[in-house]
Amino acid sequence: MVEHIKALFPRLRAAPFRVTSLPDPVYNCVAWAAGVTDDWWWPLENPTEAYWPDGVLRVRTLETIREVFATFAYAVCPGEGLEIDFEKIARFADALGVPTHAARQLPTGLWTSKLGRGEDIEHSLHDLEGHLYGAVVLVMKRPRSHG
């Protein structure tokens, strides 16, 4: 069941990770990072078929991705380590700086990712780095809501 994931992400061959959902084409990694499971978020999709916050340009750049999460009270932060009172998201980009993926930190300090139209997985952040997603280039946080 996980061999196809290990083939896409070679670092997962030697790292612990677990599948936490079945494939679902309704939402993607950007939506999942924001905690949404009922919509596809992507700037280059048809506006009637994909969510993108009002006022944010529909272009795929790190700046627009930063702006998207800023609309949800996220701010750039220097580190990916667990901070109990904060929720964190991480953005991946390829060698040209084009955003490719988003992940969300869990209260355990591990990260969760939606793999395209595929499964959600729980993993260590850098285990998804490589040819497909590039590297972590941006981490943002917001105060965790308690209640």
C-alpha positions as CSV (number, residue, x, y, z in Angstrom):
1,M,0.0,0.0,0.0
2,V,2.9,2.4,0.6
3,E,5.4,1.3,-2.0
4,H,4.1,3.9,-4.5
5,I,4.7,6.6,-1.9
6,K,8.2,5.4,-1.2
7,A,8.9,5.4,-4.9
8,L,7.9,9.1,-5.1
9,F,9.7,10.1,-2.0
10,P,13.0,8.1,-1.6
11,R,13.7,9.5,1.9
12,L,10.6,7.7,3.1
13,R,12.2,4.4,2.3
14,A,14.3,4.7,5.5
15,A,12.1,6.9,7.6
16,P,9.0,6.2,9.6
17,F,5.8,7.6,8.2
18,R,2.2,6.5,8.2
19,V,-0.8,6.8,5.8
20,T,-3.6,8.6,7.6
21,S,-6.3,8.7,4.9
22,L,-7.3,7.1,1.7
23,P,-6.8,9.0,-1.6
24,D,-9.3,11.8,-2.1
25,P,-9.5,14.1,-5.2
26,V,-11.6,16.7,-3.5
27,Y,-8.8,18.6,-1.7
28,N,-5.1,19.1,-2.1
29,C,-2.0,19.9,0.0
30,V,-2.6,23.7,0.2
31,A,-6.2,23.2,1.4
32,W,-5.0,20.4,3.8
33,A,-2.3,22.7,5.3
34,A,-5.1,25.2,6.0
35,G,-7.2,22.4,7.6
36,V,-9.7,22.2,4.7
37,T,-11.0,18.9,3.3
38,D,-13.8,20.0,1.1
39,D,-12.2,22.2,-1.6
40,W,-9.2,22.3,-3.9
41,W,-6.9,25.4,-3.4
42,W,-4.6,26.3,-6.3
43,P,-4.0,29.6,-8.1
44,L,-3.8,28.3,-11.6
45,E,-7.1,26.4,-11.7
46,N,-10.4,27.7,-13.0
47,P,-11.7,30.1,-10.4
48,T,-15.1,28.3,-10.5
49,E,-13.4,25.0,-9.7
50,A,-10.7,25.9,-7.2
51,Y,-10.6,28.2,-4.2
52,W,-8.2,31.1,-3.9
53,P,-8.6,33.9,-1.4
54,D,-10.0,37.2,-2.7
55,G,-7.4,39.8,-3.2
56,V,-4.5,37.4,-3.8
57,L,-3.1,37.1,-7.3
58,R,-3.7,33.8,-9.0
59,V,-0.1,33.1,-9.7
60,R,2.2,30.4,-8.3
61,T,4.9,32.3,-6.4
62,L,6.2,32.1,-2.9
63,E,4.9,35.6,-2.3
64,T,1.3,34.7,-3.2
65,I,1.5,31.6,-1.1
66,R,2.7,33.7,1.8
67,E,-0.2,36.1,1.2
68,V,-2.7,33.2,1.1
69,F,-1.7,32.0,4.5
70,A,-1.4,35.6,5.8
71,T,-5.1,35.9,5.1
72,F,-5.5,33.2,7.8
73,A,-3.3,35.0,10.3
74,Y,-0.1,33.1,9.6
75,A,3.2,35.0,9.7
76,V,6.6,34.0,8.5
77,C,8.7,32.4,11.3
78,P,12.4,31.4,11.4
79,G,12.1,27.8,12.5
80,E,10.1,24.6,12.0
81,G,10.5,23.3,15.5
82,L,7.4,22.6,17.6
83,E,6.0,25.6,19.5
84,I,3.1,24.4,21.7
85,D,1.1,27.6,21.4
86,F,1.4,27.9,17.5
87,E,0.2,26.1,14.4
88,K,2.8,25.9,11.7
89,I,2.7,25.3,7.9
90,A,5.7,24.7,5.7
91,R,6.0,25.4,2.0
92,F,8.2,23.5,-0.4
93,A,9.5,24.9,-3.7
94,D,11.6,23.6,-6.6
95,A,15.1,24.8,-7.5
96,L,13.6,27.7,-9.3
97,G,11.6,28.8,-6.3
98,V,8.3,27.7,-7.7
99,P,5.9,26.4,-4.9
100,T,5.2,22.7,-5.1
101,H,3.7,21.5,-1.8
102,A,2.4,22.5,1.6
103,A,2.5,20.6,4.9
104,R,1.0,21.3,8.4
105,Q,2.6,20.6,11.7
106,L,0.8,18.4,14.1
107,P,0.7,18.9,17.9
108,T,3.2,16.0,18.2
109,G,5.8,17.9,16.2
110,L,5.4,15.6,13.1
111,W,3.9,16.9,9.9
112,T,1.0,16.0,7.8
113,S,0.8,16.2,4.0
114,K,-1.8,15.6,1.4
115,L,-0.1,14.0,-1.6
116,G,-1.8,15.5,-4.6
117,R,-5.1,13.6,-5.1
118,G,-3.7,10.8,-3.1
119,E,-3.4,9.9,0.6
120,D,-2.6,12.1,3.6
121,I,0.5,11.0,5.4
122,E,2.2,11.8,8.7
123,H,5.9,12.3,8.4
124,S,9.0,14.2,9.4
125,L,9.2,17.4,7.5
126,H,12.3,17.0,5.4
127,D,11.5,13.4,4.4
128,L,9.4,14.7,1.5
129,E,12.3,16.8,0.1
130,G,13.7,15.7,-3.3
131,H,13.0,15.8,-7.0
132,L,9.2,15.9,-6.8
133,Y,8.7,18.6,-4.1
134,G,12.1,20.3,-3.9
135,A,12.9,21.6,-0.4
136,V,11.3,23.5,2.5
137,V,11.7,27.2,1.8
138,L,9.1,28.9,4.0
139,V,7.6,28.2,7.4
140,M,4.7,30.2,8.8
141,K,2.9,30.1,12.1
142,R,-0.2,31.5,13.9
143,P,-1.4,31.2,17.5
144,R,-3.1,27.9,18.2
145,S,-6.8,28.3,19.0
146,H,-7.6,26.7,22.3
147,G,-11.2,26.0,22.7
